[in-house]
Amino acid sequence: MQLESYIARRYLYGKKRFSFINIISLLATLGIMFGVAALIVVMSVFNGFNGLVTSILQDFDPHVKVERIPRTEGKSEAEVRSLLAARTDVTGMAPFIQRKAMAMVRGNANFVWVKGMHPDSLDLVSDVAEKIVLGDFRFEEENGIVLGVVLADRMRVLLGDTLLLYSPAGMENILTQYVAPTVLRCPVTGIYDSQNKVYDGAYAFLSLADTRKLFRMRGEVSGFELRIEDADESEDVKQELLAVIGPGWNVLTWYDLHRDLYSVMTVERWSAFILLAIIIAVAVFNILASLTMLVLEKRRDIGILRTMGLPATRVQRIFLLEGVWIGVIGVLAGLLVGLLITWLQAEFGLFRLDAAFIIPAIPVELRISDISLIVLATFGLCLLAAWYPALRARSVNIIDAVRWE
């Protein structure tokens, strides 16, 4: 093995003159280096944005949401509550009511999601109370309401302003009898900024008691929100709850609540991976071309080695090692460059974002799984590219190779 390794290294960089084959090999090595570095940096950026979006959403959403399916039979609210409370992996549980209503102030009307929760239990399943920018997240005043900053700006309300909430409860009977809609006068007691414009422009919080009064509910709730020890195990918890609770209730994870968004992000991530992998593919073809040309150039050397008694398998191993050396150098150099750029971005924020964005610089997050996939896939392709030239070197006819020597 030492002989094959020595000859492979000599063919790679031990020449006295710089030939066209060396140039192709150099370009292949540089292509692999830039391809690996680009993949590491881009995957880290996608991971960073994915982590940022997930953290923002999980600050507002629970890890698991258990909702009653309207007009279906199943376990009672008390039975479901006891089943959830008995789980050791549940760190927080809060009942909630969530329905749509119309908010109106000074003739300006908006449809909003009204979410009724007890302020003491809200902290157990969500961090939205920590996102308050004006006032507080308590409902001490009668019918006190907390709005998102986008919704408050759209309705042009501030702390102390009063808006009217109109409930659709009972409107299904409007064709057969006169029904007066339920109206609550709600003073604004707080404004929050969750850094998510969809939530900030759509959700208003009331106390659980005021929400029941608004929607004419008698003690029941829409469901329960849960926080568990490990958010990554939400899908397993979901399947277990579905099996235990049975029909009549729906169980959603934080991923299910935004499945479309995460699906788009996954498609974008893999699309970028495939497009950048083309750089590596071009470099791999350069390896194939350079080693094939090297085999043609070294036919006489191969013939001489064979006549000296070197087996064909060892000749094949020389050119396989040639591809391995190119791959190792390119992958290690690309790994070093990619990790360096990612570290510099994480520490110093080289690439800044607009001042209006929620973070000052592009976020990055390294994952061992991504690095392992990139390194192993690239190295495997380099080895595969060297396989055909190595087979050609093995099958060189000794007599033809040394005939004119």
Secondary structure, 3 states (H helix, E strand, C coil): CHHHHHHHHHHHHCCCCCCHHHHHHHHHHHHHHHHHHHHHHHHHHHHHHHHHHHHHHHHHCCCEEEEECCCCCCCCHHHHHHHHHCCCCEEEEEEEEEEEEEEEECCEEEEEEEEECCHHHHHHHCCHHHHEEEECCCCCCCCCEEEEHHHHHHHCCCCCCEEEEEECCCHHHCCCCCCCCEEEEEEEEEEECCCCHHHHCCEEEECHHHHHHHCCCCCCCCEEEEEECCHHHHHHHHHHHHHHHCCCEEEEECCHHHHHHHHHHHHHHHHHHHHHHHHHHHHHHHHHHHHHHHHHHCHHHHHHHHHCCCCHHHHHHHHHHHHHHHHHHHHHHHHHHHHHHHHHHHHHCCCECCCCCCCCECCCCCCHHHHHHHHHHHHHHHHHHHHHHHHHHHCCCHHHHHCCC
